[in-house]
Amino acid sequence: MAERSSQNHCREELARARGTREQIPEVVRRLVASCEGAACFDHVGPEPIPSRSAVIDIVHRSRRILYPGYFIQDRLDGINLQYYLGQEVTALYEVLAEQIALAYRHDCVRLELSCVRCEEQGQQTAVAFIDSLPELRGQLAADVRAALEGDPAAASYDEIIFSYPGLYAITVYRIAHRLVHLGVPLLPRIMSEHAHSHTGIDIHPGAHVGHSFFIDHGTGVVIGQTTDIGDRVRIYQGVTLGALSLPKDAVESLRTQKRHPTIEDDVIIYSGATILGGETVIGARSVIGGNVWITESVPADTKVFLKRPELVYRGPRTS
């Protein structure tokens, strides 16, 4: 009797589950219908779009080439270095050419642009990027040296390359910026947002950053699209190089205008500083103190800081 009751209970549960599942087709029908209106952002069609995972793979492959021996399991030496780089560069070319072609084709179809021979363009652009890798390596070497020179807590170049989030963000920025310079759509922003999610440092790939750039700690740093940063600039966590707030009807007309500040050579910007506006210029060799808010230009060789706040101590030994 107990066994029969248990079987009946199981049948009732199965019936309820079947009834619940039967609601799914109607939900799917409504989802499909919603894709026909403005409320749905989709990419439904025969043409594939770039793969986010493949773009992140491009970042990792590029790092293995730019910093040979650091991010692989095997040992590198003078005997196998040429073979290793040949393998890595060839593999990078294949995946990069494919993803660039997909990005070009996506824009051509979406924006109804004239044909640019996407496959051929992807291959040529990938070769141009690979041709720039020695120059990129030189830029990043200067960034690594700047980190060691600017941070007394840094024990070695190895420690910086392996573990500093600032260098990771700068590396991805320089890769993405080179692709922006080559006219590649979509991929650079995927790369920069990957680095942003990984490090908490947001550098738009369209920004211009000089050599020997150092971000110390880095969490919360924001560098906007039209920012110009000179050589040997050092910034700390929580720094914002941003744009002034715009009315909604002005956004479209200012998309191609300079909206973010210019930071000249040898400037130091301490944590929490906010510098806004396309006409704002921080002059060379200036020092910007922590937590300041700047919307006007600062002459060269200037120190900007807040007045010392009045601290209140309360405890058993204070009145």
C-alpha positions in Angstrom: 0.0 0.0 0.0 2.8 2.4 0.9 4.6 1.5 -2.3 1.5 2.2 -4.4 1.1 5.6 -2.6 4.7 6.5 -3.4 4.3 5.6 -7.1 1.2 7.8 -7.3 3.1 10.6 -5.7 5.9 10.3 -8.3 3.3 10.3 -11.2 1.8 13.5 -9.8 5.2 15.2 -9.6 6.0 14.1 -13.2 2.6 15.5 -14.4 3.2 18.8 -12.6 6.7 19.0 -14.1 5.3 18.3 -17.6 2.8 21.0 -17.2 5.4 23.5 -16.1 7.7 22.6 -19.1 4.7 23.1 -21.5 4.8 26.8 -20.7 8.2 27.2 -22.3 7.2 27.1 -26.0 4.9 30.1 -25.4 7.7 32.1 -23.8 10.0 31.2 -26.7 7.3 32.4 -29.1 7.2 35.7 -27.4 11.0 36.0 -27.3 11.1 35.4 -31.1 8.3 37.9 -31.7 10.1 40.6 -29.6 13.2 40.3 -31.9 11.2 41.9 -34.6 10.9 45.2 -32.7 13.2 47.9 -31.3 13.2 46.3 -27.8 15.6 43.5 -28.9 19.3 43.9 -29.7 20.3 40.8 -31.6 22.6 39.5 -34.3 20.5 37.0 -36.1 21.7 36.2 -39.6 24.0 34.1 -41.7 27.1 36.2 -41.2 29.1 35.4 -38.1 30.5 38.2 -35.8 33.9 38.3 -34.1 34.3 35.9 -31.2 35.0 37.5 -27.8 36.9 34.4 -26.7 39.0 34.5 -29.9 39.8 38.2 -29.3 40.9 37.5 -25.8 43.0 34.7 -27.2 44.7 37.2 -29.5 45.6 39.2 -26.4 47.2 36.2 -24.7 49.1 35.2 -27.9 50.4 38.7 -28.3 51.6 38.8 -24.7 53.5 35.5 -25.2 55.3 37.1 -28.2 55.9 40.4 -26.5 57.2 38.8 -23.3 58.7 35.5 -24.6 59.1 32.9 -21.9 56.9 34.5 -19.2 53.5 33.0 -20.0 54.3 29.5 -21.2 54.9 26.2 -19.4 58.0 25.2 -21.5 61.5 26.6 -21.1 62.9 28.9 -23.8 66.5 29.3 -24.7 68.7 30.4 -27.6 68.2 27.0 -29.3 64.4 27.0 -29.6 63.5 30.7 -29.5 63.3 31.2 -33.2 61.1 28.1 -33.6 58.9 29.2 -30.7 58.4 32.7 -32.1 57.7 31.3 -35.6 55.0 29.1 -34.2 53.4 31.8 -32.1 53.5 34.5 -34.7 52.0 32.2 -37.4 49.2 31.1 -35.0 48.6 34.8 -34.1 48.4 35.8 -37.7 45.8 33.1 -38.5 43.4 33.9 -35.7 43.9 37.7 -36.0 43.3 37.8 -39.8 40.1 35.8 -39.3 38.7 38.0 -36.5 39.6 41.3 -38.3 37.9 40.0 -41.5 34.8 39.2 -39.4 34.9 42.7 -37.9 35.1 44.4 -41.3 32.3 42.2 -42.7 30.1 42.9 -39.7 30.5 46.6 -40.2 29.9 46.3 -44.0 26.7 44.4 -43.5 25.4 46.4 -40.5 26.2 49.8 -42.0 25.6 48.9 -45.6 29.1 50.0 -46.6 30.8 49.5 -49.9 32.8 46.3 -50.2 36.4 46.4 -48.8 37.3 42.8 -49.7 37.1 41.7 -46.0 39.2 38.6 -46.2 42.1 40.3 -48.1 41.8 43.4 -45.8 41.9 41.2 -42.7 45.1 39.4 -43.9 46.8 42.7 -44.8 45.9 44.3 -41.5 47.0 41.3 -39.5 50.4 41.4 -41.3 50.7 45.1 -40.6 50.0 44.5 -36.9 52.5 41.7 -36.7 55.1 43.9 -38.4 54.6 46.4 -35.5 55.3 43.9 -32.8 59.1 44.8 -32.4 58.1 48.4 -32.0 55.4 47.5 -29.5 57.9 45.4 -27.5 60.2 48.5 -27.3 57.3 50.6 -26.0 56.4 48.1 -23.4 60.1 47.6 -22.3 60.1 51.4 -21.5 56.8 50.9 -19.5 58.4 48.0 -17.5 61.5 50.1 -16.7 59.2 53.0 -15.6 57.4 50.7 -13.2 60.7 49.6 -11.5 62.0 53.2 -11.4 58.7 54.5 -10.0 57.8 51.9 -7.4 60.2 51.1 -4.5 58.0 48.1 -3.8 58.9 46.5 -7.1 61.6 43.9 -6.6 62.3 43.0 -10.2 61.3 43.3 -13.8 60.0 39.7 -13.5 57.6 40.7 -10.7 56.3 43.6 -12.7 55.7 41.5 -15.8 54.1 38.6 -14.0 51.9 40.4 -11.5 51.4 44.1 -12.0 47.8 44.9 -13.1 49.0 48.3 -14.4 51.4 46.7 -16.8 48.7 44.2 -17.9 46.3 47.1 -18.7 49.0 49.1 -20.5 50.0 46.0 -22.5 46.5 45.4 -23.7 46.0 49.1 -24.3 49.0 49.2 -26.6 47.9 46.2 -28.5 44.4 47.6 -28.9 45.6 51.1 -29.8 47.7 49.7 -32.6 44.6 48.0 -34.0 42.7 51.3 -33.7 45.5 53.0 -35.6 45.1 50.3 -38.3 41.4 51.0 -38.6 40.1 47.8 -37.1 36.6 48.1 -35.7 35.1 46.4 -32.6 38.1 44.2 -31.6 40.1 46.9 -29.8 37.2 47.8 -27.5 36.6 44.1 -26.7 40.3 43.9 -25.7 40.2 47.0 -23.5 37.0 46.0 -21.7 38.6 42.5 -21.1 41.5 44.3 -19.4 39.1 46.6 -17.5 37.2 43.6 -16.1 40.5 41.8 -15.3 42.3 44.8 -13.6 39.8 47.5 -12.7 41.7 49.8 -15.0 39.7 51.3 -17.9 41.9 52.7 -20.8 40.0 53.5 -23.9 42.0 52.1 -26.9 41.6 55.4 -28.7 43.6 57.4 -26.1 47.1 58.5 -26.9 49.7 57.5 -24.3 53.5 58.3 -24.6 56.4 56.1 -23.6 57.5 55.1 -20.1 53.9 55.2 -18.7 53.3 53.8 -15.2 50.1 53.1 -13.4 50.7 52.3 -9.7 48.2 50.0 -8.0 45.7 51.1 -10.6 42.2 50.0 -9.4 39.6 52.5 -10.5 41.7 54.3 -13.1 39.7 55.7 -16.0 41.4 57.2 -19.2 38.9 58.4 -21.8 39.0 58.1 -25.5 40.5 61.4 -26.5 43.0 61.7 -23.7 46.5 62.7 -24.7 49.2 61.6 -22.2 52.9 62.6 -22.7 56.0 60.7 -21.8 57.1 59.5 -18.4 53.7 60.2 -16.8 52.8 58.4 -13.5 49.3 58.0 -12.1 47.9 56.2 -9.1 44.7 54.4 -8.3 41.3 56.1 -8.6 42.5 58.7 -11.1 39.9 59.8 -13.7 40.9 61.5 -17.0 37.4 62.1 -18.2 34.9 64.2 -20.1 32.5 66.8 -18.7 28.9 65.8 -18.5 27.0 66.5 -21.8 23.4 67.2 -22.5 21.8 64.3 -24.4 21.3 66.3 -27.6 25.0 67.2 -27.7 26.4 63.7 -27.5 26.2 62.9 -31.2 27.8 66.1 -32.4 30.8 65.7 -29.9 31.6 62.0 -30.7 34.6 63.1 -32.9 35.6 66.1 -30.8 38.3 66.1 -28.1 36.5 65.7 -24.8 39.2 64.5 -22.4 42.3 66.2 -21.0 45.9 66.5 -22.1 48.6 65.4 -19.7 52.0 66.7 -20.7 55.4 65.1 -20.0 56.6 64.1 -16.5 53.4 64.7 -14.7 52.5 62.8 -11.5 48.8 62.4 -10.6 48.0 61.0 -7.2 45.1 58.8 -6.1 41.6 59.9 -6.4 42.3 63.0 -8.6 39.7 63.8 -11.3 40.7 65.8 -14.3 37.9 66.6 -16.9 37.4 68.3 -20.2 38.9 68.4 -23.7 40.4 71.9 -23.2 42.1 71.0 -19.9 45.9 70.8 -20.1 48.1 69.7 -17.2 51.4 71.3 -17.9 54.7 69.4 -18.0 56.3 68.4 -14.7 53.2 69.3 -12.6 52.2 67.3 -9.6 48.4 66.8 -9.0 47.6 65.9 -5.4 45.1 63.3 -4.3 41.3 63.8 -4.4 41.5 67.1 -6.3 38.9 68.1 -8.9 40.3 69.9 -12.0 38.3 71.3 -15.0 40.8 74.1 -15.9 44.3 74.0 -17.3 47.3 73.9 -15.0 50.6 75.6 -16.0 53.8 73.7 -16.2 55.8 73.0 -13.0 52.8 73.5 -10.8 51.7 71.6 -7.7 48.0 71.3 -7.1 46.7 70.0 -3.8 43.9 70.4 -1.2 44.4 72.2 2.0 45.2 70.0 4.9 41.8 69.0 6.4 41.1 69.5 10.1 41.2 66.1 11.7 39.1 65.4 14.8 40.4 62.8 17.2 38.0 61.3 19.8 39.0 58.7 22.3 39.8 58.1 26.0 42.7 60.5 26.0 41.0 63.4 24.1 38.6 66.0 25.4 
